[in-house]
Amino acid sequence: MTVSNIASFEKIQDNIVKIGNSSFAECSYLEEVNFGKNIKSIGDYAFSNCYYLTNISLPSGINEIGNNAFQHC
């Protein structure tokens, strides 16, 4: 899945359980992410270099956040 680098908001659906490595990396204008309630894992560098990302909402069931997942946010 490729996400445009002009997105300002992303809602991760409840049927998604894992965000893969570098999935949203370089989405420089991404400001906010709301994760679905079933997210268990966020991969390495998943949101790296999302410079404007200032607001995330993580579910209580998350059990793994990869290396540098939010680097330069």
The first five atom37 places (N, CA, C, CB, O) and aatype in JSON, in Angstrom:
{
  "aatype": [12, 16, 19, 15, 2, 9, 0, 15, 13, 6, 11, 9, 5, 3, 2, 9, 19, 11, 9, 7, 2, 15, 15, 13, 0, 6, 4, 15, 18, 10, 6, 6, 19, 2, 13, 7, 11, 2, 9, 11, 15, 9, 7, 3, 18, 0, 13, 15, 2, 4, 18, 18, 10, 16, 2, 9, 15, 10, 14, 15, 7, 9, 2, 6, 9, 7, 2, 2, 0, 13, 5, 8, 4],
  "atom_mask": [
    [1, 1, 1, 1, 1],
    [1, 1, 1, 1, 1],
    [1, 1, 1, 1, 1],
    [1, 1, 1, 1, 1],
    [1, 1, 1, 1, 1],
    [1, 1, 1, 1, 1],
    [1, 1, 1, 1, 1],
    [1, 1, 1, 1, 1],
    [1, 1, 1, 1, 1],
    [1, 1, 1, 1, 1],
    [1, 1, 1, 1, 1],
    [1, 1, 1, 1, 1],
    [1, 1, 1, 1, 1],
    [1, 1, 1, 1, 1],
    [1, 1, 1, 1, 1],
    [1, 1, 1, 1, 1],
    [1, 1, 1, 1, 1],
    [1, 1, 1, 1, 1],
    [1, 1, 1, 1, 1],
    [1, 1, 1, 0, 1],
    [1, 1, 1, 1, 1],
    [1, 1, 1, 1, 1],
    [1, 1, 1, 1, 1],
    [1, 1, 1, 1, 1],
    [1, 1, 1, 1, 1],
    [1, 1, 1, 1, 1],
    [1, 1, 1, 1, 1],
    [1, 1, 1, 1, 1],
    [1, 1, 1, 1, 1],
    [1, 1, 1, 1, 1],
    [1, 1, 1, 1, 1],
    [1, 1, 1, 1, 1],
    [1, 1, 1, 1, 1],
    [1, 1, 1, 1, 1],
    [1, 1, 1, 1, 1],
    [1, 1, 1, 0, 1],
    [1, 1, 1, 1, 1],
    [1, 1, 1, 1, 1],
    [1, 1, 1, 1, 1],
    [1, 1, 1, 1, 1],
    [1, 1, 1, 1, 1],
    [1, 1, 1, 1, 1],
    [1, 1, 1, 0, 1],
    [1, 1, 1, 1, 1],
    [1, 1, 1, 1, 1],
    [1, 1, 1, 1, 1],
    [1, 1, 1, 1, 1],
    [1, 1, 1, 1, 1],
    [1, 1, 1, 1, 1],
    [1, 1, 1, 1, 1],
    [1, 1, 1, 1, 1],
    [1, 1, 1, 1, 1],
    [1, 1, 1, 1, 1],
    [1, 1, 1, 1, 1],
    [1, 1, 1, 1, 1],
    [1, 1, 1, 1, 1],
    [1, 1, 1, 1, 1],
    [1, 1, 1, 1, 1],
    [1, 1, 1, 1, 1],
    [1, 1, 1, 1, 1],
    [1, 1, 1, 0, 1],
    [1, 1, 1, 1, 1],
    [1, 1, 1, 1, 1],
    [1, 1, 1, 1, 1],
    [1, 1, 1, 1, 1],
    [1, 1, 1, 0, 1],
    [1, 1, 1, 1, 1],
    [1, 1, 1, 1, 1],
    [1, 1, 1, 1, 1],
    [1, 1, 1, 1, 1],
    [1, 1, 1, 1, 1],
    [1, 1, 1, 1, 1],
    [1, 1, 1, 1, 1]
  ],
  "atom_positions": [
    [[0.84, -1.17, 0.0], [0.0, 0.0, 0.0], [0.89, 1.24, 0.0], [-0.96, 0.0, 1.21], [1.82, 1.33, 0.8]],
    [[0.63, 2.15, -0.86], [1.35, 3.41, -0.91], [0.4, 4.53, -0.52], [1.96, 3.66, -2.31], [-0.73, 4.6, -1.0]],
    [[0.87, 5.39, 0.34], [0.05, 6.51, 0.81], [0.66, 7.79, 0.28], [-0.05, 6.53, 2.37], [1.87, 8.0, 0.36]],
    [[-0.17, 8.64, -0.23], [0.3, 9.92, -0.75], [0.98, 10.73, 0.33], [-0.86, 10.71, -1.34], [0.59, 10.68, 1.5]],
    [[2.0, 11.48, -0.05], [2.69, 12.28, 0.94], [1.98, 13.6, 1.23], [4.1, 12.56, 0.48], [2.55, 14.47, 1.88]],
    [[0.75, 13.76, 0.76], [-0.01, 14.97, 1.07], [-1.17, 14.72, 2.03], [-0.54, 15.59, -0.2], [-1.93, 15.63, 2.33]],
    [[-1.3, 13.48, 2.51], [-2.38, 13.16, 3.44], [-2.18, 13.9, 4.75], [-2.44, 11.63, 3.7], [-1.05, 14.02, 5.23]],
    [[-3.24, 14.41, 5.33], [-3.13, 15.08, 6.61], [-3.72, 14.23, 7.74], [-3.81, 16.43, 6.56], [-3.47, 14.51, 8.91]],
    [[-4.5, 13.2, 7.4], [-5.15, 12.36, 8.4], [-5.31, 10.97, 7.85], [-6.51, 12.96, 8.82], [-5.68, 10.79, 6.68]],
    [[-5.06, 9.98, 8.66], [-5.24, 8.6, 8.23], [-5.92, 7.82, 9.34], [-3.89, 7.94, 7.84], [-5.48, 7.86, 10.49]],
    [[-7.0, 7.1, 9.01], [-7.69, 6.21, 9.95], [-7.37, 4.79, 9.55], [-9.25, 6.46, 9.96], [-7.7, 4.36, 8.44]],
    [[-6.72, 4.04, 10.43], [-6.4, 2.65, 10.18], [-7.61, 1.82, 10.59], [-5.11, 2.21, 10.95], [-8.05, 1.88, 11.74]],
    [[-8.13, 1.06, 9.66], [-9.36, 0.29, 9.9], [-9.16, -0.8, 10.94], [-9.85, -0.33, 8.58], [-8.03, -1.25, 11.17]],
    [[-10.24, -1.23, 11.58], [-10.19, -2.23, 12.64], [-9.74, -3.61, 12.17], [-11.54, -2.33, 13.28], [-9.29, -4.41, 12.99]],
    [[-9.85, -3.91, 10.89], [-9.45, -5.24, 10.42], [-7.94, -5.34, 10.16], [-10.2, -5.58, 9.14], [-7.45, -6.42, 9.82]],
    [[-7.21, -4.26, 10.32], [-5.76, -4.26, 10.14], [-5.11, -4.59, 11.49], [-5.25, -2.88, 9.6], [-5.44, -3.97, 12.5]],
    [[-4.18, -5.56, 11.5], [-3.52, -5.95, 12.74], [-2.04, -5.57, 12.77], [-3.66, -7.42, 12.96], [-1.43, -5.55, 13.84]],
    [[-1.46, -5.28, 11.61], [-0.04, -4.95, 11.56], [0.22, -3.84, 10.54], [0.79, -6.19, 11.21], [-0.33, -3.86, 9.44]],
    [[1.06, -2.89, 10.93], [1.55, -1.87, 10.02], [2.97, -2.3, 9.66], [1.51, -0.4, 10.66], [3.83, -2.37, 10.54]],
    [[3.23, -2.58, 8.41], [4.52, -3.1, 7.98], [5.63, -2.07, 8.02], [0.0, 0.0, 0.0], [5.4, -0.87, 8.19]],
    [[6.85, -2.57, 7.86], [8.03, -1.72, 7.84], [7.89, -0.63, 6.77], [9.29, -2.55, 7.58], [7.53, -0.91, 5.63]],
    [[8.18, 0.59, 7.14], [8.21, 1.76, 6.25], [6.88, 2.04, 5.52], [9.28, 1.56, 5.22], [6.88, 2.74, 4.51]],
    [[5.79, 1.52, 6.02], [4.48, 1.68, 5.35], [4.09, 3.12, 5.08], [3.41, 1.03, 6.17], [3.59, 3.44, 4.0]],
    [[4.31, 4.0, 6.04], [3.93, 5.4, 5.89], [5.16, 6.31, 5.91], [2.97, 5.81, 6.99], [5.02, 7.52, 6.05]],
    [[6.33, 5.74, 5.77], [7.57, 6.52, 5.79], [7.55, 7.57, 4.68], [8.81, 5.6, 5.64], [7.07, 7.32, 3.57]],
    [[8.08, 8.73, 5.0], [8.18, 9.85, 4.05], [6.83, 10.51, 3.72], [8.81, 9.36, 2.78], [6.77, 11.31, 2.79]],
    [[5.78, 10.19, 4.44], [4.5, 10.9, 4.27], [4.64, 12.21, 5.05], [3.24, 10.04, 4.78], [4.09, 12.37, 6.14]],
    [[5.37, 13.11, 4.46], [5.82, 14.28, 5.2], [4.71, 15.19, 5.69], [6.74, 15.06, 4.35], [4.92, 15.95, 6.64]],
    [[3.55, 15.15, 5.09], [2.45, 16.02, 5.53], [1.41, 15.31, 6.38], [1.78, 16.62, 4.33], [0.38, 15.9, 6.71]],
    [[1.66, 14.08, 6.73], [0.75, 13.34, 7.59], [0.78, 13.96, 8.99], [1.14, 11.83, 7.63], [1.84, 14.03, 9.61]],
    [[-0.37, 14.4, 9.47], [-0.45, 15.09, 10.75], [-1.03, 14.25, 11.87], [-1.27, 16.32, 10.6], [-0.67, 14.44, 13.04]],
    [[-1.91, 13.33, 11.54], [-2.62, 12.58, 12.58], [-2.92, 11.17, 12.09], [-3.93, 13.3, 12.97], [-3.25, 10.96, 10.92]],
    [[-2.79, 10.19, 13.0], [-3.13, 8.8, 12.69], [-3.96, 8.25, 13.83], [-1.84, 7.94, 12.46], [-3.58, 8.36, 15.0]],
    [[-5.09, 7.65, 13.49], [-5.91, 6.93, 14.47], [-5.86, 5.46, 14.1], [-7.4, 7.46, 14.49], [-6.32, 5.05, 13.04]],
    [[-5.29, 4.67, 14.99], [-5.14, 3.24, 14.74], [-6.41, 2.51, 15.12], [-3.94, 2.67, 15.51], [-7.07, 2.85, 16.1]],
    [[-6.75, 1.5, 14.34], [-7.89, 0.66, 14.66], [-7.64, -0.11, 15.94], [0.0, 0.0, 0.0], [-6.49, -0.24, 16.38]],
    [[-8.68, -0.61, 16.54], [-8.57, -1.25, 17.86], [-7.84, -2.58, 17.84], [-9.94, -1.46, 18.42], [-7.47, -3.08, 18.9]],
    [[-7.6, -3.16, 16.65], [-6.96, -4.47, 16.57], [-5.49, -4.43, 16.17], [-7.7, -5.31, 15.61], [-4.89, -5.48, 15.96]],
    [[-4.91, -3.25, 16.06], [-3.48, -3.15, 15.74], [-2.66, -3.78, 16.86], [-3.07, -1.65, 15.51], [-2.83, -3.43, 18.03]],
    [[-1.78, -4.69, 16.5], [-0.91, -5.36, 17.46], [0.55, -5.0, 17.27], [-1.07, -6.85, 17.37], [1.34, -5.07, 18.21]],
    [[0.93, -4.6, 16.03], [2.33, -4.4, 15.72], [2.52, -3.26, 14.73], [2.94, -5.69, 15.15], [1.76, -3.11, 13.77]],
    [[3.54, -2.44, 14.98], [3.95, -1.37, 14.07], [5.39, -1.64, 13.7], [3.78, 0.06, 14.73], [6.25, -1.73, 14.57]],
    [[5.67, -1.78, 12.42], [6.99, -2.17, 11.94], [8.05, -1.09, 12.04], [0.0, 0.0, 0.0], [7.78, 0.08, 12.34]],
    [[9.28, -1.52, 11.78], [10.43, -0.62, 11.78], [10.21, 0.52, 10.78], [11.72, -1.39, 11.44], [9.77, 0.29, 9.65]],
    [[10.52, 1.72, 11.19], [10.45, 2.91, 10.33], [9.07, 3.16, 9.72], [11.46, 2.79, 9.23], [8.95, 3.87, 8.72]],
    [[8.04, 2.59, 10.3], [6.69, 2.66, 9.71], [6.23, 4.09, 9.44], [5.7, 1.99, 10.63], [5.57, 4.35, 8.43]],
    [[6.56, 5.01, 10.32], [6.14, 6.41, 10.16], [7.35, 7.35, 10.17], [5.16, 6.8, 11.27], [7.22, 8.53, 10.5]],
    [[8.51, 6.84, 9.82], [9.71, 7.68, 9.87], [9.62, 8.82, 8.86], [10.97, 6.84, 9.61], [9.08, 8.67, 7.77]],
    [[10.16, 9.94, 9.26], [10.19, 11.15, 8.43], [8.81, 11.71, 8.11], [10.92, 10.87, 7.15], [8.62, 12.36, 7.08]],
    [[7.86, 11.46, 8.97], [6.54, 12.1, 8.89], [6.64, 13.35, 9.78], [5.35, 11.11, 9.36], [6.13, 13.38, 10.9]],
    [[7.29, 14.36, 9.26], [7.69, 15.52, 10.04], [6.54, 16.24, 10.74], [8.4, 16.48, 9.17], [6.74, 16.82, 11.8]],
    [[5.37, 16.22, 10.17], [4.24, 16.95, 10.74], [3.34, 16.07, 11.62], [3.42, 17.57, 9.64], [2.33, 16.55, 12.14]],
    [[3.7, 14.82, 11.78], [2.89, 13.92, 12.6], [3.02, 14.32, 14.06], [3.32, 12.44, 12.39], [4.08, 14.18, 14.67]],
    [[1.92, 14.82, 14.61], [1.94, 15.29, 16.0], [0.9, 14.61, 16.87], [1.72, 16.77, 16.03], [0.9, 14.8, 18.08]],
    [[0.01, 13.82, 16.27], [-1.06, 13.22, 17.04], [-1.29, 11.78, 16.58], [-2.35, 14.04, 16.91], [-1.63, 11.53, 15.43]],
    [[-1.11, 10.83, 17.52], [-1.43, 9.43, 17.24], [-2.29, 8.9, 18.37], [-0.14, 8.58, 17.07], [-2.23, 9.4, 19.5]],
    [[-3.06, 7.9, 18.07], [-3.92, 7.27, 19.06], [-3.66, 5.77, 18.98], [-5.43, 7.61, 18.82], [-4.11, 5.11, 18.04]],
    [[-2.94, 5.23, 19.97], [-2.6, 3.81, 19.97], [-3.58, 3.01, 20.81], [-1.17, 3.61, 20.5], [-3.96, 3.45, 21.89]],
    [[-4.0, 1.85, 20.33], [-4.9, 1.01, 21.11], [-4.16, 0.34, 22.27], [-5.56, -0.05, 20.21], [-2.94, 0.2, 22.22]],
    [[-4.87, -0.06, 23.27], [-4.25, -0.66, 24.45], [-3.65, -2.03, 24.16], [-5.28, -0.79, 25.56], [-2.76, -2.47, 24.89]],
    [[-4.09, -2.72, 23.12], [-3.62, -4.07, 22.83], [-2.34, -4.15, 22.02], [0.0, 0.0, 0.0], [-1.91, -5.24, 21.67]],
    [[-1.73, -3.02, 21.71], [-0.51, -3.05, 20.91], [0.62, -3.68, 21.72], [-0.12, -1.62, 20.44], [0.8, -3.36, 22.89]],
    [[1.38, -4.59, 21.07], [2.43, -5.28, 21.82], [3.82, -5.15, 21.19], [2.08, -6.72, 21.95], [4.79, -5.66, 21.74]],
    [[3.91, -4.51, 20.05], [5.23, -4.32, 19.43], [5.27, -3.03, 18.63], [5.57, -5.51, 18.53], [4.4, -2.77, 17.79]],
    [[6.29, -2.23, 18.9], [6.57, -1.03, 18.11], [8.01, -1.17, 17.65], [6.34, 0.32, 18.93], [8.93, -1.22, 18.47]],
    [[8.2, -1.22, 16.34], [9.51, -1.48, 15.76], [10.51, -0.36, 15.97], [0.0, 0.0, 0.0], [10.18, 0.74, 16.42]],
    [[11.76, -0.68, 15.63], [12.84, 0.29, 15.73], [12.56, 1.52, 14.88], [14.16, -0.36, 15.31], [12.19, 1.42, 13.72]],
    [[12.75, 2.66, 15.48], [12.62, 3.95, 14.78], [11.26, 4.12, 14.07], [13.73, 4.09, 13.76], [11.17, 4.8, 13.06]],
    [[10.24, 3.5, 14.61], [8.91, 3.56, 14.0], [8.4, 4.98, 13.81], [7.92, 2.78, 14.83], [7.68, 5.27, 12.86]],
    [[8.78, 5.87, 14.71], [8.33, 7.26, 14.64], [9.52, 8.23, 14.57], [7.44, 7.59, 15.86], [9.46, 9.34, 15.09]],
    [[10.59, 7.8, 13.93], [11.8, 8.61, 13.82], [11.53, 9.9, 13.04], [12.92, 7.81, 13.14], [10.9, 9.87, 11.98]],
    [[11.99, 11.0, 13.56], [11.84, 12.33, 12.96], [10.39, 12.79, 12.83], [12.49, 12.34, 11.6], [10.01, 13.46, 11.88]],
    [[9.6, 12.41, 13.78], [8.21, 12.88, 13.82], [8.11, 13.97, 14.86], [7.21, 11.72, 14.15], [7.02, 14.52, 15.08]]
  ]
}
